[in-house]
């Protein structure tokens, strides 16, 4: 880029762009306190240098293309067009056709086939390909005189544009793909004629040779299992008219016996039951944890209203115990409208106090049983009131009621935000469905 920037700077010495003043004003607005002339010069040097670089790249690329086209045009001088090599495929050439020195047709497309072998050349290629086929088809076999593994019959010759089709002389021994038949059992082997039809365009040549095929080789265990299956099939065919099928008692010198296989249903039931018991065992703990969390949430929701009622009753002149019993009795009389874990704990506390437990201990135990920080603090506050006197209790309760309502509003906002976040995914899915319903018919109408 430095070369093009230097060239641009040199050119700018001989002419001044007409938008210089406009650029100077804008550069000073963008960079206050700096030299407008310097910024303008750098702007035009960079701008012109990049333009020159693009122009030079385009000039170089067009020159390369022009040289290529000139070389290509030389290939058709004297009415000759070079062909692609063997196996490289055809080529298409664009020509300008002239008649009597005048243009007749521009960019006429002429298809030029690849270079073809002569019949003599192909005869030599066929011989070379055929000479390697007997080894190429062996696969895991060692010789064409002993075939006990599947053959590999190629459909083309590597390195030559020759296609190969195979004809199998005995389909009871080999299939069309060179696979040994499962029921081939002639231990002495059977000779099979193979014909490879070599083809190149319209030229053909057949190559015939013979392979000796033996039963398919198997490992000891596989062979025994195969022989047993074959023996069972033979017995089944021989006794198909009988009321029962006879099973072989000996195969290849191996004595056979049979027992009924027990279904594994019992095992599956046992596994499913064991898995279900584990899931149930662990799931109960999870459910319990969820219930405890739900209890804590509901107790926190009830806390502001309970504290507000206690504060109201204390302000009306009732003692702490009387206010506590009043709120609990309202719940007992079903004035609350729903189940409340906190008020049930208050009822228990009232019964304990009536049973002789001191108020100090009853309030402390109330806070511990609730196991929620807010209620623990409230129980401690009531216990201190019994121990130190009721002075300042109303003010403390008013402050606690205010704080409780503020916390409840904060929790409500938090839950609202969480609910909004959870709704993002369903909303995104609904938006996707709507877009698909709108866009797909539109694209289909375009295609039509």
N, C-alpha and C positions, 0 to 999 in steps of 0.2 A: 504493500500500500504506500510505502514511503516514496517509491518512484512516481506513482500517480499523483500523490500530494505535491511533490516537487514540480511536476509538469503543470498541475493546476495553478500553483502559485506563480509559475512563469507566465502562463497565459493571462492571469488576472492583471499582470503588469501592463498588458497591451489593450485591455478593454475593461470597462466598468459595468457590471450588471445594472439594469435600470431600476431594480427593486432594492438597491443598496440602502437608501434612506429608510425605507419601510422596515427592512431587516434590522437596521441599527436601532430604531425606536423600540422594536420588540425585544431585542437582546438586552437593552438597558433596563427594560421593565422586568425582564426575567432575572437579570444579574445586576441589581443596583450597586453603585459604587465601583464597578469595574469599567475598564476602557471600552467604549462602544466601538471604536475603530478596530481594536484588536479582536473583539468578539465577532464582529462582522466579517473580518478577514478570515478568521478560523472557520466560520460557518461556511463561507463560499469555497474555501480551499477543500474542506471536507466534502461538501456537496458536489463540487465539480470533479474532485479526485475519484469519488465513488462512481460517478457517471462515466468517467473515462475508463475506469477499470472494467465496468460492465461492457462498454463499447469494445474494448480490446478483447475481452473474452469472447464476445459475439463474433468479432472479426476472425479470431483464431479458429473458433469452431466452424464458422462458415467456410474458412479456407480448407480445413480438413475435409469437410463434406464435399467441397468442390473438387479437391484432388481425388477423392474416392469416386465421385461421379465421372470424372475424366477418365480414370483408369477403367471404370466400368464401361464407358462408351467405347474405349479402345478394344474391348473384348468383342464387339460386334462389327468391327471393321471388316470389309470384304465379305459381308454376309455370314460371318462366323460368330457363334455364341458359345462360350466355354460351358461345359456341363459340370455338374457336381460329381464327385468321385463315387465309387461303388458304395452303395448303402447309405449315401448322404441325402437321398431324397431329391425330389424335383426342385427347380427354382423358377421363380417368376421374374421376368425382365420387362421393364417399361421402355418402349421404343417410340421415337417420333418417325412416322412413316411418310416418306416423300415419294411423289410420282412425277416423273419428268422434271425433277428439280424443285417442285412445289410441294408444300406441306399438304398431306392428304389426311392424316390422322395423328393427333398428339397423344402421347402416353398410351400407346397400344400395348396391352399386356400379352406377352408370349410366354407360354409354359414350356420349360425345357426339362425333359426327363433326365434322371441321373445316368451316368455312364453304365452301359450294359456289357456283361461278359459275352464273348463270342461262344458259339457252340463248342469249339475246340477247348476253349478255356474252361467252360462249365463241365465238360467231360472229365477234365483233369481234376477239377474241384470235387465233382461227385465221387471220383475214385478216392480222393484224399479223405473226404468225409466218411465214406463207407468203410474205409480201412480202420477207422477209429471207433466205429459203432459197437463192435463186439466187446470192447473194453469199457465203453461209456455206459452200457446198459447194466453192468454187473451189480452196481450198488454194493451190498455187503457180501455178495458171492465172490468166490475166488476164481472161478472158471466157468465157461459156458457148458462144460461137460458135467458140472454138478451144481444145479440151481436149487437151493433150498430156502432162499430168501426172495422177497419180492424184487422184480426187476425195475429199473429206472429207464423208462422209454422217453427220451427227449423229443420235443416237437420242432426243434430248430438246431442248426449247427452253429456253435459259437465261432464268431469271426467271419462267417460267410452268410450271404443272403439266401439261405437254403432252408425250406420248410420240410418237415418229415412227418409222414403218416405211417402208422404201423398196422399190419395185418397179422393176426394170430391164427396159426393153422389149427389149433386144437383148443376150443373154448371150454372144454371140460377140464382142462388143466390150468390154463391162464385166461384171465379176462383181458379186455382191450387195453387196460392200463398196465399190464404186466404183473398183476397180483396173482399169487398162487391160490387156487381154489381151496376152500376149507375142507371140502370132501375129497381132495386128492390124497389117495392112500396107497398108491402103488409104490411099495418100498424099492422095487427094482428100477424105478425111474421111467419116465416116458419122454421120448424125443418129440420136440415141438418145432414146427417150422415158423420162422419169423421173417416177414417181408417188410423192409423199410423202403417206402416210396419217397424218393428225394425229388423235390420240385423247386424249379427256379423259373418263374414266369411260365412260358409255354413248354419249357424243357423239363423232362422227367427221366428218372432212372430208378430201377428197382434193384435193391441189394437183398439177396436171400441168404440166410444162414440158419443153423439149427442149434437148439439148446436142449440139454437133457434136464428135465425137471423132476425133482423128488418132493415128497411131502414137506410141507412147510416146517422149517426148523423151529422148535420151541425148547425152552428150558425144561428141566426134568419135571418140575411141579406143573408147569403149564401143559406139557405133553400128556401127563397122566390125567389131568382134569379134562383135557380135550378128548382123550380116549374114553373116559367115563361118560362124558356127554354123548359121544357117538354111540357107545354101547347102550345107553338108556334109550336113545332114539330107535336103535335097532330092535330092542325088546318091545318098545311101545308099538312099533309097526307090526311086529310078529304077533302080539297079543291084543290087537285092536278090537277083535271080535269077542274077547273074553270079558267076563264081568269084572275082572281086576287086572291091573297091569303088573307084570313081573319086573322086578329090578335085578340087575346083574349082581352076582355075589363075588365075582372075581374079574379083574381087568389087568392085563399085562403082568400077571403073576402076583398082583396085589389083591388080598382078600378085602371085601367090602362089607360093611354093615350100616344100618340106617336107624335113626331115632327121630321121633317127632320133635320138631323145633317148637319150643314154647314161644308164644307171642311175647313181645317185650312191652306190651301195654302196661303191665304192672309196674315195670321200671319207669316208664314215662310218667305214670300217675304218681309214683313215689317222688320222682324228681320235681314234678310240678308242685306237689304238696309241700315238699321241703322248701322250695323256692318261695312259695306263697307264705309259708310260716315265717320265713326270714323277713320277707317284705312287710308282712303284717306286724312283726315284732318291732322292726325299726320304724315302720310308719306310724305306730302308736306314739312313739316318742316325738316324732315330728308334729303329729296332730296335737299332742299335749302342749308342745311349745307354742303352737299357733293359738291354741285356746288361751294360754296364759297371756300371750301378747294381746289378744283381743280383749281379755279382761282388763288389762292395764289401760288400753286405749279407752274403753268405756268408762273406767273409773276416772280417768283424766277428763273425759267429757262431762261427767257429773260433778266434778270438783267445784267449778265456779258457782254452780247453782246451789250446792250444799252450803258452801261458805257464805254465799249471799243470804240464804235463808237464816243461817245461824247469826250472821251479823244483824239482820233485821230484827230477829227476836231478842238479841242482846240489847239492841238499841231501844226496844219497847219496854225494857225493864226486867226481863226474865233472867234468872240465873243461868249459868253455863249448863248445868245439869238439866234444868227444865227445858232450855232451848234444844239441847241434844236429844232429849226424850221426845220433844214435840216433832222434830224433823223425822225421827225414826218412826213415831206412831203414825204420821201422815203416810209413810210408805207402807206400813202394816195395814192401813185402812184402804189401800189400793188407790190412793190419791196421786201417786207418782205416774201411773199409767203403763209402766213396763218394769222389767227386772233391772235391779241396780245392785251390783256387787258391793259398792261402797255403803249403801243404805242397809244392806243385809248385815254387813260388819257392824254398823251402828246399832242395829237391833240386838246383835249378840252382846255388844258392849253394855247396852241398857240392861239386859237380863243378868249379866255378870254383876253389875252394880247393885241391882235389886237382890241379888243372891248374897251380898255381903262383901264383895270385893271393893276395895277402896277406889275412889274416883281416880286418884293418882296412878295406881297400877292399871286400872281399866283403860284409861286414855293412852298410856304407854303401850299396852298390849294391842290396843286398836291400831295404832300406827304400825306396829310390827306385823300384825296379821295382814294389813292391807298391802305391805311390801311394795309400796309406791312412794317415791321420795316426797311428793307433796303431802300425802296423808301421814307419813312418818313425822314430817315437820309439824303438821297440824296437831297430832297426838302429843308431841313434845311441848307445843305451845300450851295446850290445855293442862298438861301435868304441871308445868311451871306456874300456871294460874292458880292451881290448887295449893302449891307449895309457897308461893310468894304473895298471893293475893290477886284480886281482879283488877287492880289499878292498871290502866293502859291496855287492857285486853280488847276493848272495843276498837281503839285506834289500830291495834295490830291486826284485828280481823278486817277492818275496812281496807287497810293496805293490802292484806292478803287477797281479799275479794277483787280489788282492782288489778293486782298482778295476775291473778288467775284468769280473769277475763281477757287481759292483754295476751297472755300466753295462748289462750284458746283461739283468739283471732289469728295469731301467728301460725298456729297449727292448721287452722282452716285454710289459710293462704298456701301453706306448704302442701297440704293434701290436694288443693286445687291445681297447683303447678304439677304435682306428680300425675294427677289424672290427665292433665293436658298433654304431658309427655307420653303417657301410655296411648293416647289417642292418635299420636303422630303416625304410627305404623298403619293402623286401619285406614286413616285418611289418605296416606300415600298409596295404599293398595286400591282404594276406591278411585283415586285420581288416575292410577294406571289403567284400571278397567275402563274408565270413561274415555281416556285417550285412545285405547285400543278400539273401543266401540266406534269412535269418530274417525280415526285414521285409517283403519283396515278397509272399511267400505270405500273411503276416498281413493286409496291406492287401487282397489279392485276396479273401481270405475275408470281410472286412468288406463289400466291394462286392457280393459274392454275396448 
